[in-house]
Amino acid sequence: MKRITVISLIVFLQLFSVNFAFAETKEEKQITKVKTNVQKLGIGPDAKIEVKLKNGSKVKGYVLNSDVEQFVVMDSKTGAALPIPYEQVRQAQGSNRKTGVIVIVSLIVLGALLLYFGGKS
């Protein structure tokens, strides 16, 4: 009986501690969201981005580089490379023409293949 109680207690404590370990704060969720958006954009002149910072300022340009702690935006006004830590970002929106073109071309090719092979049956 003692053994079952101890094992049950250990299992309960393990489950309880895992919930706290994986609980993200609102700020951590925001940082994760920004990182994901920046990664989806990619890098280079086609990766246009507009960043609103927590201090109220805005930066427009393209993503020059990104890593775990920050990303670098080539400012379209000044031409300066601005490193921006993820935790300073309130909102980041962007687009990448190359990604959009690849998706459109892929859909056209898929549609053509479906029409071609669909008509042969």
C-alpha positions as CSV (number, residue, x, y, z in Angstrom):
1,M,0.0,0.0,0.0
2,K,2.9,2.3,0.9
3,R,4.5,1.7,-2.5
4,I,1.3,2.5,-4.5
5,T,0.9,5.7,-2.5
6,V,4.5,6.8,-3.2
7,I,4.3,5.9,-6.9
8,S,0.9,7.8,-7.2
9,L,2.5,10.8,-5.5
10,I,5.5,10.8,-7.8
11,V,3.3,10.5,-10.9
12,F,1.0,13.3,-9.7
13,L,4.0,15.6,-9.0
14,Q,5.5,14.8,-12.4
15,L,2.3,15.7,-14.2
16,F,1.8,18.8,-12.1
17,S,5.4,20.1,-12.7
18,V,5.2,19.4,-16.5
19,N,2.2,21.7,-16.7
20,F,4.1,24.5,-15.1
21,A,7.2,23.8,-17.2
22,F,5.3,24.2,-20.5
23,A,3.1,27.2,-19.5
24,E,4.1,30.2,-21.6
25,T,3.6,33.7,-20.5
26,K,1.8,36.2,-22.8
27,E,5.2,37.8,-23.7
28,E,6.8,34.4,-24.6
29,K,3.8,33.6,-26.9
30,Q,4.3,37.0,-28.6
31,I,8.0,36.4,-29.1
32,T,7.3,32.9,-30.5
33,K,4.7,34.4,-32.9
34,V,7.1,37.1,-34.1
35,K,9.9,34.6,-34.6
36,T,7.5,32.4,-36.7
37,N,6.4,35.3,-38.8
38,V,10.0,36.4,-39.5
39,Q,11.0,32.8,-40.4
40,K,8.1,32.5,-42.8
41,L,9.1,35.7,-44.6
42,G,12.6,34.5,-45.2
43,I,15.5,37.0,-45.9
44,G,16.4,39.2,-48.7
45,P,14.9,42.2,-50.6
46,D,11.7,40.3,-51.3
47,A,11.1,39.7,-47.5
48,K,9.3,43.1,-46.9
49,I,8.4,43.8,-43.3
50,E,6.8,46.5,-41.1
51,V,7.7,46.3,-37.4
52,K,5.9,48.2,-34.6
53,L,8.1,48.3,-31.5
54,K,7.0,48.5,-27.9
55,N,8.5,51.9,-27.6
56,G,6.0,53.2,-30.3
57,S,8.5,53.5,-33.2
58,K,8.0,51.8,-36.5
59,V,10.6,50.3,-38.9
60,K,9.9,49.4,-42.6
61,G,12.2,47.6,-44.8
62,Y,13.3,44.0,-45.5
63,V,14.6,41.2,-43.4
64,L,18.4,41.1,-43.9
65,N,19.2,38.4,-41.3
66,S,17.6,36.5,-38.4
67,D,18.8,34.4,-35.5
68,V,17.5,33.1,-32.1
69,E,17.6,36.4,-30.2
70,Q,17.0,39.0,-32.9
71,F,16.5,39.8,-36.6
72,V,18.0,42.5,-38.7
73,V,15.9,44.9,-40.8
74,M,17.4,46.9,-43.6
75,D,15.5,50.2,-43.1
76,S,13.9,51.5,-46.3
77,K,14.2,55.1,-45.3
78,T,17.8,55.3,-44.0
79,G,19.4,52.2,-45.6
80,A,20.7,51.3,-42.2
81,A,20.8,47.7,-40.9
82,L,18.8,47.7,-37.6
83,P,19.1,44.7,-35.2
84,I,15.7,44.2,-33.5
85,P,15.5,41.9,-30.5
86,Y,12.3,39.8,-30.7
87,E,11.2,40.9,-27.2
88,Q,11.0,44.6,-28.3
89,V,8.5,43.9,-31.0
90,R,4.8,44.6,-30.5
91,Q,3.7,43.6,-34.0
92,A,5.4,42.5,-37.2
93,Q,3.7,42.2,-40.6
94,G,5.2,41.4,-43.9
95,S,5.1,39.7,-47.3
96,N,7.4,38.0,-49.6
97,R,6.7,38.1,-53.4
98,K,8.8,35.1,-54.1
99,T,6.8,32.9,-51.7
100,G,3.5,34.1,-53.3
101,V,4.8,33.5,-56.8
102,I,5.9,30.0,-55.9
103,V,2.5,29.1,-54.4
104,I,0.6,30.5,-57.4
105,V,2.8,28.7,-59.9
106,S,2.4,25.4,-57.9
107,L,-1.4,25.8,-57.9
108,I,-1.4,26.4,-61.7
109,V,0.8,23.4,-62.4
110,L,-1.4,21.2,-60.1
111,G,-4.6,22.4,-61.8
112,A,-3.1,21.7,-65.2
113,L,-2.1,18.2,-64.1
114,L,-5.5,17.5,-62.7
115,L,-7.2,18.6,-65.9
116,Y,-4.8,16.6,-68.1
117,F,-5.0,13.4,-66.1
118,G,-8.6,13.8,-65.0
119,G,-9.7,13.9,-68.7
120,K,-7.9,10.7,-69.6
121,S,-10.1,8.3,-67.5
